[in-house]
Each structure stands twice: as structure tokens, then as C-alpha cells.
């Protein structure tokens, strides 16, 4: 059977392959919101792509969640909620600026036991590794995660990652912990930011920037403030 895919079809398939699990409403928001009947248009496209065997779907969730054809997760797996939480963080970023160089479940060292952030991206000019904590972990376990980032920092492996700038010094990404709980974790070598959402991150940045502009004389940001380029 021959068929022709539109550029939007290809973009949707690529997006589902990238994020592993994508709900119908997110597809409407990202690919169809400019249309007169976005939900109907999305449903029509997704049914067609499913019948062509180009995507999988699970109706264990409402609205329907779409998966890659070679998805290695069961259609009722809790892992789907994990991928949807990553997608939610990405969508929050898109409100402010489209992230670049997005890698879902990044494994920069390629080794088991190294860091495995849920998301890497360059957002508003700055690189970030993002850990999304849906469950409550012990302080010891969270500090252990930070220790792995420090090990990578001292290894210098990060300086050769493919997204690093070619025309200036390599940059070690800031680590964002998306968590409703504040952990007593710290590092003298890497920047750690704890927020409940990307929206909170942006509000904190706007607040700290306003305070710096109003300060007389201008002082250096304290260690508790966000020192990242989100302009």
C-alpha cells in the first residue's frame, strides 16, 4: 500500500519517537492548536497514522496516549506516566522558548551507573540536565545523584559532548531538580536548582533579576539566586 505523509505527519511521528509517550491533548497543543477544530483534526490524523502502522497507542489513559511502534514498554506500564511528566516539563519550557538539542533520558557517559537525567536541553541559551522527581527520595539518595554529576564534572568527559559550542569554552550544564520537596543537597562545583516546575524557575529568575536591577549599589547575586542566562 502506498501513501504519502505530510511534513506534519513526519514531525508527529518523530516527536512520539523522541518522547516515547505523548497524550492526545499535548499533540493538539503542539501541532493543531492553530486549526478551527484542533481536537477533531488531531483525532483524524492520529487514527490514520495508527491504522497505517506508523505509531502505537494505548487507551489505558484518557485521553489516548500514543507510543512508538517499537515501544519497549507495556501499554499499561507506570513508565508511561514517567514519560508524560518529561513531556509536561518540555511543554512548560515551550511557553517561554522552544528548547534546543532535546535528549530524553540522556546518558552522556554511555556507561551504566553514570548520570541518567530525564531530560537534557539548551533552554534560553543555557544547557540543563533535568531530573524529575515524582517520588520522595531520601536525602542520602539525592546527594548520591549529585555526587554522580560531580564525578562527571571532574572527568572532563562533558567537554566533548556533541552539543558543546565549537567557538568558545565548554559549559557544564546546570542541574534542575523538578520536585515538590526541597532536598538538603549541595555542591561546590556544579549549579543545582530546585523548583516545583519550570514556571517557578522563570518566576524566580524574573524576581531575582528585578531585585538586582533595583539594588543600589548593584551587588553580586547570592549563592541562593539563579545565575543563568534565561533572557
N, C-alpha and C positions, 0 to 999 in steps of 0.2 A: 504493500500500500504506500502510495506516495502522498506526501503532504508538505506544506510549506509553513515554516514557523516565522512569525513576525519577530522583530527585534525585541518587543516587549515579552513575547513568549520565551525567548532565549534568556533575557535578563531575569525573568521569574525563575526559570529552571536553575540558572547559575546561582541565584540568591538562595534558593532552597538547598542546593548542594553545599553552599558555603555555611549556612546557619543550622543545617541538619533538621530543624523542625520549625515550621512557620505557620502560624494560625491565619485563618481566612481574613480576620479583621486587620491584621498587620499588612497583608497583601493589598487590601483595599486602601489602606492609608498610604502605602508606599508606591503603589503602581496605578491606582484607579481613582483617586480622590478628585481629580480634575474633571471626571466624566459626569454626565447628568444623572445616571443611575449606577453609582460605583459598585454597590453590592451585587446587583444583578449582573453587571459586566464581569465582575470578578468570578462569580459563581459559574458563569458560562465558560470563561476561559479555563478555569481550573478543572471543570468536568471534562472538557475537550482534551486537555493535557493528560489527565488521568486515563481516559479511555485510549489515548494513543500510547500508553505505557511509558510516558516520559517522567512521571512523578508517582509517588505512592501517597496514600492518605490514611488517616485513622479517624474514625468517628467516635472514639472513646472520649473525645473532648468536644465541647461546644463553645465556639464554632469549630468546624473541622480543622484539623492540623495536617499539613502536607509535609511529606518526607521525601528524601532522595530515593530513587528506585533501588539503589544498593544499600539502603539504610541497614546498619547492623544492630539497630535497637528494636525491641519488640514494640508493637503498636500500643501496648498498654503500659510501657515502661515509665518509671518515675524519671528516667533520664530525659524524657521529652520536656518535663517541667524545667529541668536544668537549662536546656537549650532555649526554651521560651524566655527564661529570665535573662539570658545573654542577649537575645533579640530585643527585649524591653530596654536594656541599657543602651543598645545601639540606637533605638528609636528616640530615646531621650536626647542622645547626642545630636541626632539629626534636627532637632528643634533649634539648635544653636548653630551647627555647622556640620556638613557631611564628613564623617571620619574617613581617613585615607589609610591605605595599607592594612586593611582589616584582616586579622587572623583569628578565627575561632578556635579555642583550645590550643593556644600556641605552645609549642615545645621547642624553644630556641636552642637548647643544648642537644636535642635529639637523643638524650640518654634517659633511661628510666631512673627515677629518683631525683631528677633535676626539677627546676621550676616548671609548672604547668598552669600558667594563668588562663582564666576563662576567655580572656579577650586581649588582643593587642591591637592598638591603632594609633595613628597620629591624628590628634584632635586639636584643632585650632593652633597648629604649628608645633605642638609638643607631643612626644611619644609617651604612651602609657601602657603599662601592664595592669589589667584589671582583674581582681579576684572578687567574685560574687558569693557572699556567704549567706546561703539560705537557712543554714542551721547554726546553732550556737555551739562554738568550739571552746575548748579550754585555752587559757592564756598561754600555756606551755606549747600547745599545738600551733597557735597562731604565731608565736615567736619563732617556732621551728620553720614556719613558712618564710618568715623574714630572713632567717639565717640562710636559707637556700638562695635567696636573692643576693645576699651579701657574698656568698661563695661565688656566684656568677660574676658579681662586680669585681672581685679580686682575680678572677681567672682571665679577664680581658677578652674572653670569647665574644662578648657582646659587641665589641668594637668592629667585628667583621660581619655582623648580621646584614642581610641584603637591603634592608630599608634605611640603613645608616646614610647620612649625607656624604656625598663624594667630594664636596668642595670646602668642607670645614671639619672641625674635630668631632669625633664620635660622641654621642649623647646616651647616657644611661637613662632609661625611662623611669618616670615616677611610677610608684605603685599605688593604685587606688583600691582600697578595700570598700566594697559596697556592702554595708552591714548596718542593721538597726542597732547593733550593740557596739559600744566603744571598747576596744581592747587596749590593755596597757602594754603595747608593743612599741619598740623604738629601734632606731638605727642611727649610727653616727656617719653612715656612708651613703645611704640611699634615702630618697624622699618618700615618705609614707603619708597618704591622705586617707582619712576615714570619713565617709559620708554615707547617708542612707540612700542617696540617689544622685544622679547627675544633676538634677535640678538643684539639689542642696549645694553641690560643688559650685555651680555657677552663681548661686546667691552668695555663697561665702566669698567667692572671688570678687564679685561686684562690691560687696560690703568692705572687704579689706582694701580694695583699690580706692574707694571713696574716702576711707579713713586716711590713707596715705596722702591723697591729694589735699585733704583739709588740714593735715598736720602742719604746724609751723613751729620750728623749722621741720623740714622733711627728714624723717628718721628712717633707718633701715628696717625692713619687715622683721618682726619677731619670729622665732622658730615655730610658733603656732599658726602662722599665717601661710596662705598658699602662695608660693613663689614660682608660678608657672605662667607661661605665655598663653593666656586664653582670650586675647584680644582679637 
